[in-house]
Amino acid sequence: MKTLDLVLPDTRYPIHIGQQLLGKVELITPHLKQARVAIVTNTTVAALYLEPLLRNLEQAGIHCLPVVLPDGEDFKTWDTLNQIFDALLSHRCERSTTLIALGGGVIGDMTGFAAACYQRGVPFIQIPTTLLAQVDSSVGGKTAINHPQGKNMIGAFYQPQAVIADMDLLDTLPERELSAGLAEIIKYGLLGDEQFLGWLEQNMPALRKRNKQALAYAVEHSCKMKADIVAQDEKEQGMRALLNLGHTFGHAIEAGLGFGTWLHGEAVGAGMLLAAEASRQLGWLDQAQVARVEAILQQAGLPTLAPALGTARWIELMGHDKKVEGGEIRFVLLQSLGHAVVAKLPAAILEQTLNSRFVGSAP
């Protein structure tokens, strides 16, 4: 096991990365204010991992309240969030009760948001069960639910007490979900570390075969990059926005097709390619560099053709992006591979990008 520390002005917490961590209750118990937790999960993950986590905690004298939600991005809503509050209130959970998020990004986001709101703030711990959640959404304290007009538009910055990323939980991850997680890992190479991008190109076959050592290295490197950025800009007032590479286009895909039609990582992958194409049209990347982005996305099993939503609909959806400033959409673009910046796109270049060969027909 390796442990990274995310250090912020008002708090710090460990990110544990390794194998057989679900059984290590000693990673959880030091962060509990009382011997009681509520474990929030979904129907899919509960069938796989809820019972062993319950057993391990209860053997350590921890009383557990399971809260099992429906599975899917389309359930990342107020109604589902209220199911968490209903369970906590019905069982008289107190401010010192810790919530444990056992699941992917949807469960992590909703549990964190519930923790931020319930009695004005209770502790929570992240146990991410997807690759995407391990390298991105579980780290950094962004919590939210979706709104029909935009993804993650209602939420709070609220940091966990700990993140426990167990590589063994990836054994049951569907292939499509694995690829979605690889998109967020590729993102870190593109936005700030071309050497890591090269490592990914060499090791993508091992990652897709779920080699535990390769996965652990990719998760560790991604989490370290994110932790370093979040430590400098917790509330996304500056450089943390770079972590949204591909997300302005990607969130538009998710909202435009209906949440859950494309996985988040799939939409981000296509979005990163559109960002690379826009950067080429600005004269920052050349065709060979865009082709390199396309190739690694293909290696990872990700889509390289965004759906044709129509230029007007694309722009309408992107107008709800959280990086909009003064009514103008800002994008994370690439001045070079490994160097991202936040910039505005001239309308003509944005339109050319949305009509490029990387936009096809809606599935």
Buried (B, 14 or more C-beta within 10 A) or exposed (E): BBEBEBEBEEEEBBBBBBBEBBEBBEBBBEBBEBBBBBBBBBEBBBEBBBEEBBEBBEEEEBEBBBBBBEBBBBBBBEEBBEBBBEBBEEEEBEEEBBBBBBBBBBBBBBBBBBBBBBEEEBBBBBBBBBBBBBBBBBBBBBBBBBBEEBBBBBBBBBBBBBBBBBBBBBEEBEEEBBBBBBBBBBBBBBBBBEEBBBBBBEBBEBBBEBBBEBBBBBBBBBBBBBBBBBBEBBEBEEBBBBBBBBBBBBBBBBBBBEBBBBBBBBBBBBBBBBBBBBBBBBEBBEEEBBEBBBEBBBBBBBBBEBBBBEBEBBBBBBBBBBBEEEEEBBBBBBBBBBBBBBBBBEEEBBBBBBEBEBBEEEE
